[in-house]
Amino acid sequence: MSTPDRPESLRSALDPQLAARLKRDADGLITAVVQDAGDHRVLMVGWMDDEALHRTLTTGRATYWSRSRGEHWRKGDTSGHVQWVRSVALDCDADTLLVRVDQVGAACHRGTDTCFDERDLGAFVLDPTERTA
């Protein structure tokens, strides 16, 4: 798949049957939710094109597409904070990947374990005893 940002020369070796199942955005990307395989925390959200997914599936290291830099990047190559892939699953709508990893070091580029902070945004939450269908 060619997009204005990625030339045809970046054509992927991703299995054509898998590629046919994916529902990508207008830029040819699919959302990747990254979860710690051990404690199940959501670590980060990234973006993959077909080539990034192919590299992730064939090398065991998480690879993403940088929307800001317009290039592939493999988690940990600069920081040493590697993501070793344990599994990759496609959601029911085929537009999001769940990438379960063994995270080495911080997942966030800001040096924290996860890209999500612990501060609640103030959502209204019912007590479990008050919940009805």
C-alpha positions in Angstrom: 0.0 0.0 0.0 1.4 3.4 -1.0 0.5 6.6 0.8 1.6 10.2 0.1 4.0 9.9 3.1 5.5 6.5 2.3 6.8 5.6 -1.2 6.0 2.4 -2.9 9.5 1.2 -2.2 8.5 0.6 1.4 6.2 -2.2 0.3 5.8 -4.8 3.0 6.6 -8.5 3.1 3.6 -8.9 5.5 1.6 -12.1 4.7 -1.0 -11.1 2.1 -3.8 -12.9 3.9 -3.1 -11.0 7.1 -2.7 -7.8 5.2 -6.1 -8.3 3.6 -7.8 -8.5 7.1 -6.4 -5.2 8.4 -8.5 -2.1 8.4 -6.1 0.8 8.2 -6.7 4.6 8.6 -6.3 7.0 5.7 -2.5 7.0 6.2 -2.3 3.2 6.0 -1.8 2.8 9.7 -3.3 0.6 12.4 -3.4 1.4 16.1 -1.2 -0.8 18.3 -2.1 -1.0 22.0 0.9 -2.2 23.9 0.3 -4.2 27.1 2.7 -5.7 29.7 2.5 -9.5 29.3 3.1 -10.0 33.0 1.0 -7.4 34.9 -1.4 -6.5 32.1 -0.9 -2.7 32.4 -1.4 -0.8 29.2 2.1 0.7 28.5 1.6 2.8 25.4 -0.2 3.3 22.1 1.7 3.3 18.9 1.1 3.1 15.2 2.1 0.3 12.7 2.0 0.1 9.0 2.2 -3.3 7.3 6.0 -3.3 7.3 6.2 -2.4 11.0 3.8 -5.3 11.8 5.8 -7.6 9.6 9.0 -6.7 11.4 7.3 -7.1 14.8 6.0 -10.6 13.9 9.2 -11.8 12.4 11.9 -10.4 14.7 10.1 -10.6 18.1 10.9 -6.9 18.7 8.2 -4.2 18.6 8.5 -1.9 15.6 6.3 1.1 15.0 5.7 3.9 12.4 6.6 7.4 13.7 3.9 9.8 12.3 6.0 12.8 13.3 9.3 11.6 11.8 7.9 9.6 8.9 10.0 6.5 9.5 10.0 3.1 11.2 11.5 2.8 14.7 12.2 -0.2 16.8 11.5 0.3 20.5 14.7 0.3 22.5 17.2 0.9 19.7 18.0 4.3 21.1 17.0 4.0 24.8 17.8 0.4 25.5 14.2 0.0 26.7 13.3 -3.0 24.5 9.9 -4.5 24.0 10.2 -8.3 23.5 7.0 -9.4 21.8 5.0 -12.3 23.5 1.9 -12.1 21.3 0.0 -10.0 18.8 -3.8 -10.1 18.5 -6.2 -8.3 16.1 -9.4 -6.9 17.6 -12.9 -7.8 16.3 -13.1 -4.8 14.0 -9.6 -5.6 12.6 -8.5 -2.0 13.2 -6.5 -2.3 16.4 -3.7 -4.6 17.5 -3.0 -5.8 21.0 0.7 -6.3 21.4 1.7 -8.1 24.6 5.3 -7.5 25.5 8.0 -8.1 28.1 9.1 -4.5 28.7 12.8 -3.8 29.5 13.0 -0.5 31.3 10.6 2.4 30.8 8.0 2.1 28.1 7.5 5.9 27.8 9.9 8.2 26.1 9.6 10.4 29.2 11.2 7.7 31.3 8.1 6.4 33.1 6.9 2.8 33.2 3.8 3.6 31.1 2.7 6.5 29.0 -0.4 6.7 31.0 -0.3 8.6 34.3 -2.1 7.6 37.5 -4.2 10.8 37.7 -7.9 10.1 37.2 -9.7 12.5 34.9 -12.7 12.7 37.1 -15.0 10.2 35.4 -18.3 9.6 37.2 -18.0 6.0 38.6 -21.0 4.2 40.1 -20.5 2.1 43.2 -20.8 -1.5 42.1 -23.9 -2.0 44.3 -25.6 0.9 42.4 -25.1 -0.5 38.9 -28.0 -1.7 36.9 -28.3 -2.8 33.3 
